[in-house]
């Protein structure tokens, strides 16, 4: 399967070149999206195979899965982002 890089991904809104606080969450969300697109589902075992530890899964899964669900729904509905790579938080 060819890897299509979408121009405005959800994970790009929380991780930038200068702010890496959520980089692990973004990597896990990317892995979840990739596995979901390729096979339609994934298990925690799949995340272990992708290089995440049990502790990573315990600490990051809820946040990463939520981001992945949003990303998949946006792709499914062809929703783009008008804010580019700038994230605004309340």
Residue frames as a rotation matrix with the C-alpha (Angstrom) as fourth column:
UNK 1
0.584 0.812 0.000 0.00
0.812 -0.584 0.000 0.00
0.000 0.000 -1.000 0.00
UNK 2
-0.263 -0.661 0.702 1.37
0.583 -0.689 -0.431 3.42
0.769 0.296 0.567 -0.88
UNK 3
-0.208 0.099 -0.973 1.71
0.926 -0.302 -0.229 5.82
-0.316 -0.948 -0.029 1.98
UNK 4
0.103 0.343 0.934 -0.27
0.608 -0.765 0.214 9.00
0.788 0.545 -0.287 1.30
UNK 5
-0.663 -0.352 -0.661 0.81
0.738 -0.455 -0.498 11.96
-0.125 -0.818 0.562 3.39
UNK 6
0.390 0.881 0.268 -2.12
0.876 -0.444 0.187 14.24
0.284 0.162 -0.945 4.05
UNK 7
-0.163 -0.565 0.809 -1.22
0.382 -0.792 -0.476 17.95
0.910 0.232 0.345 4.03
UNK 8
-0.357 0.111 0.927 -2.94
-0.724 -0.660 -0.200 18.86
0.590 -0.743 0.316 7.30
UNK 9
-0.170 0.236 -0.957 -2.99
0.346 0.924 0.166 16.04
0.923 -0.303 -0.238 9.80
UNK 10
0.836 0.531 0.139 -4.39
0.011 -0.270 0.963 16.25
0.549 -0.803 -0.232 13.32
UNK 11
0.628 -0.634 -0.452 -1.08
0.758 0.366 0.539 15.18
-0.176 -0.681 0.711 14.83
UNK 12
-0.284 -0.735 0.616 0.66
0.806 -0.531 -0.261 18.07
0.519 0.422 0.743 13.09
UNK 13
0.351 0.512 0.784 -1.46
-0.004 -0.836 0.548 20.40
0.936 -0.195 -0.291 15.17
UNK 14
0.992 0.052 0.112 0.12
-0.112 -0.001 0.994 19.20
0.052 -0.999 0.004 18.43
UNK 15
0.398 -0.912 0.102 3.73
0.561 0.330 0.760 18.55
-0.726 -0.245 0.642 17.40
UNK 16
0.985 -0.150 -0.083 6.00
-0.163 -0.673 -0.721 21.06
0.053 0.724 -0.687 15.67
UNK 17
0.395 -0.914 -0.088 9.69
0.312 0.224 -0.923 21.32
0.864 0.338 0.374 14.90
UNK 18
-0.427 -0.608 0.669 10.25
-0.349 -0.572 -0.742 23.37
0.834 -0.550 0.032 18.06
UNK 19
-0.168 0.459 0.873 7.70
-0.980 0.015 -0.197 21.78
-0.103 -0.888 0.447 20.41
UNK 20
-0.453 -0.150 -0.879 8.15
-0.451 0.889 0.082 18.02
0.769 0.434 -0.470 20.81
UNK 21
-0.603 0.189 0.775 6.11
-0.772 0.105 -0.627 17.48
-0.200 -0.976 0.083 24.00
UNK 22
0.302 0.852 0.427 3.53
-0.596 0.518 -0.613 15.33
-0.744 -0.069 0.665 22.26
UNK 23
-0.213 -0.481 -0.850 5.80
-0.974 0.176 0.144 13.60
0.080 0.859 -0.506 19.77
UNK 24
-0.968 -0.152 0.198 5.28
-0.186 0.968 -0.169 10.12
-0.167 -0.200 -0.966 21.28
UNK 25
-0.180 0.977 0.117 1.50
0.050 0.128 -0.991 10.58
-0.982 -0.172 -0.072 21.23
UNK 26
0.315 0.264 -0.912 1.68
-0.810 -0.426 -0.403 11.74
-0.495 0.865 0.080 17.62
UNK 27
-0.645 -0.611 -0.460 3.79
-0.755 0.602 0.260 8.71
0.118 0.515 -0.849 16.63
UNK 28
-0.838 0.386 0.386 1.31
0.151 0.843 -0.516 6.37
-0.525 -0.374 -0.765 18.27
UNK 29
0.151 0.930 -0.334 -1.65
-0.211 -0.300 -0.930 8.14
-0.966 0.211 0.151 16.63
UNK 30
-0.014 -0.251 -0.968 0.10
-0.989 -0.136 0.049 7.83
-0.144 0.958 -0.246 13.25
UNK 31
-0.930 -0.364 -0.045 0.66
-0.366 0.927 0.080 4.11
0.013 0.091 -0.996 13.87
UNK 32
-0.478 0.834 0.275 -3.01
0.185 0.401 -0.897 3.63
-0.859 -0.378 -0.346 14.82
UNK 33
0.325 0.576 -0.750 -4.18
-0.611 -0.478 -0.632 5.47
-0.722 0.663 0.196 11.70
UNK 34
-0.360 -0.572 -0.736 -1.79
-0.932 0.262 0.252 3.49
0.048 0.777 -0.628 9.49
UNK 35
-0.978 -0.009 0.207 -2.88
-0.048 0.982 -0.184 0.13
-0.202 -0.190 -0.961 10.92
UNK 36
-0.200 0.980 0.005 -6.56
0.064 0.018 -0.998 1.09
-0.978 -0.200 -0.067 10.75
UNK 37
0.248 0.238 -0.939 -6.29
-0.845 -0.421 -0.330 2.14
-0.474 0.875 0.097 7.11
UNK 38
-0.580 -0.603 -0.547 -4.32
-0.798 0.556 0.233 -0.98
0.164 0.572 -0.804 6.13
UNK 39
-0.917 0.120 -0.379 -6.33
0.134 0.991 -0.009 -3.64
0.375 -0.059 -0.925 7.94
UNK 40
-0.068 0.973 0.221 -9.44
-0.036 -0.224 0.974 -1.92
0.997 0.058 0.050 9.26
UNK 41
0.939 0.322 0.124 -8.53
-0.138 0.021 0.990 -2.57
0.316 -0.947 0.064 12.90
UNK 42
-0.130 -0.990 -0.049 -5.61
-0.312 0.088 -0.946 -3.02
0.941 -0.108 -0.321 15.26
UNK 43
0.783 0.266 -0.563 -4.78
0.417 0.446 0.792 -4.50
0.462 -0.854 0.238 18.65
UNK 44
0.827 -0.533 0.181 -2.42
-0.508 -0.568 0.648 -3.44
-0.243 -0.627 -0.740 21.40
UNK 45
0.410 -0.679 0.609 -0.17
0.408 0.733 0.544 -6.27
-0.816 0.025 0.578 20.23
UNK 46
0.566 -0.161 0.808 0.15
0.785 -0.195 -0.589 -4.42
0.253 0.967 0.016 16.91
UNK 47
0.875 -0.253 0.414 1.42
-0.308 -0.949 0.072 -1.37
0.374 -0.191 -0.907 18.80
UNK 48
0.610 -0.688 0.393 4.01
-0.227 0.324 0.918 -3.54
-0.760 -0.649 0.042 20.54
UNK 49
0.377 -0.437 0.817 5.16
0.825 0.559 -0.082 -4.78
-0.421 0.705 0.571 17.13
UNK 50
0.705 -0.050 0.708 5.46
0.433 -0.760 -0.485 -1.13
0.562 0.648 -0.514 16.01
UNK 51
-0.274 -0.961 0.033 7.96
0.482 -0.167 -0.860 -0.55
0.832 -0.220 0.509 18.84
UNK 52
0.055 0.343 0.938 5.82
-0.662 -0.690 0.291 0.86
0.747 -0.637 0.189 21.63
UNK 53
-0.900 -0.377 -0.217 6.26
-0.067 0.613 -0.787 -0.54
0.430 -0.695 -0.577 25.14
UNK 54
-0.184 0.842 -0.507 3.50
0.855 0.391 0.340 -1.71
0.485 -0.371 -0.792 27.46
UNK 55
-0.270 0.024 -0.962 4.09
0.747 -0.626 -0.226 1.44
-0.608 -0.780 0.151 29.51
UNK 56
-0.981 -0.043 -0.190 3.81
-0.092 -0.756 0.648 3.64
-0.171 0.653 0.738 26.38
UNK 57
-0.577 0.813 -0.076 0.47
0.285 0.288 0.914 2.02
0.765 0.506 -0.398 25.64
UNK 58
-0.049 0.541 -0.840 -0.77
0.997 0.080 -0.007 2.54
0.063 -0.837 -0.543 29.21
UNK 59
-0.403 -0.230 -0.886 0.35
0.524 -0.852 -0.017 6.18
-0.751 -0.471 0.463 29.26
UNK 60
-0.803 -0.139 -0.580 -0.46
-0.286 -0.763 0.579 7.34
-0.523 0.631 0.573 25.73
UNK 61
-0.836 0.381 0.394 -3.16
0.545 0.657 0.520 5.13
-0.061 0.650 -0.757 24.22
UNK 62
0.071 0.961 -0.267 -6.25
0.833 -0.204 -0.514 7.14
-0.548 -0.186 -0.815 25.20
UNK 63
0.173 -0.092 -0.981 -4.87
-0.202 -0.978 0.056 10.40
-0.964 0.188 -0.188 23.83
UNK 64
-0.782 -0.566 -0.263 -3.36
-0.381 0.100 0.919 8.81
-0.494 0.819 -0.294 20.72
UNK 65
-0.679 0.593 0.432 -6.48
0.701 0.700 0.140 6.79
-0.220 0.398 -0.891 19.95
UNK 66
0.294 0.798 -0.526 -8.67
0.532 -0.594 -0.603 9.90
-0.794 -0.102 -0.599 20.25
UNK 67
-0.107 -0.424 -0.900 -6.41
-0.535 -0.738 0.411 11.75
-0.838 0.525 -0.148 17.79
UNK 68
-0.947 -0.278 0.160 -6.44
-0.049 0.617 0.785 8.78
-0.317 0.736 -0.598 15.43
UNK 69
-0.259 0.934 0.245 -10.25
0.840 0.344 -0.420 8.57
-0.476 0.097 -0.874 15.49
UNK 70
0.416 0.374 -0.829 -10.51
0.030 -0.917 -0.398 12.26
-0.909 0.141 -0.392 14.62
UNK 71
-0.472 -0.695 -0.543 -7.91
-0.580 -0.219 0.785 11.89
-0.664 0.685 -0.299 11.86
UNK 72
-0.885 0.156 0.439 -9.73
0.366 0.816 0.447 8.91
-0.289 0.556 -0.779 10.35
UNK 73
0.121 0.990 -0.067 -13.09
0.772 -0.136 -0.621 10.69
-0.624 0.024 -0.781 10.45
UNK 74
0.229 -0.108 -0.967 -11.62
-0.334 -0.942 0.027 13.78
-0.914 0.318 -0.252 8.81
UNK 75
-0.808 -0.560 -0.186 -10.11
-0.392 0.273 0.879 11.66
-0.441 0.782 -0.440 6.05
UNK 76
-0.633 0.635 0.443 -13.35
0.676 0.732 -0.083 9.73
-0.377 0.246 -0.893 5.63
UNK 77
0.443 0.873 -0.204 -15.32
0.707 -0.480 -0.519 12.95
-0.551 0.086 -0.830 5.27
UNK 78
-0.013 -0.584 0.812 -12.60
0.921 -0.324 -0.218 14.75
0.390 0.744 0.542 3.28
UNK 79
0.950 0.293 -0.109 -12.42
0.309 -0.828 0.468 17.49
0.047 -0.479 -0.877 5.86
UNK 80
0.041 -0.954 0.296 -9.42
0.646 -0.201 -0.736 19.79
0.762 0.221 0.609 5.57
UNK 81
0.281 -0.036 -0.959 -8.02
0.871 -0.409 0.271 22.29
-0.402 -0.912 -0.083 7.99
UNK 82
0.720 0.046 0.693 -7.91
0.454 -0.786 -0.420 25.98
0.525 0.616 -0.587 7.25
UNK 83
0.942 -0.333 0.049 -5.49
-0.252 -0.601 0.759 26.78
-0.223 -0.727 -0.650 10.07
UNK 84
0.444 -0.827 -0.344 -2.48
-0.497 0.093 -0.863 25.18
0.746 0.554 -0.370 8.37
UNK 85
-0.017 -0.534 -0.845 0.14
0.498 0.728 -0.470 24.07
0.867 -0.429 0.254 10.86
UNK 86
-0.763 -0.207 0.613 -0.74
-0.335 -0.684 -0.648 26.65
0.553 -0.700 0.452 13.51
UNK 87
-0.217 0.682 -0.698 -2.66
0.734 0.586 0.344 25.27
0.644 -0.438 -0.627 16.45
UNK 88
-0.479 0.141 0.867 -4.68
-0.474 -0.872 -0.120 27.51
0.739 -0.468 0.485 18.70
UNK 89
-0.447 0.274 -0.852 -5.58
0.691 0.710 -0.134 26.45
0.568 -0.648 -0.507 22.19
UNK 90
0.444 0.699 0.560 -8.11
0.070 -0.650 0.756 28.05
0.893 -0.297 -0.337 24.52
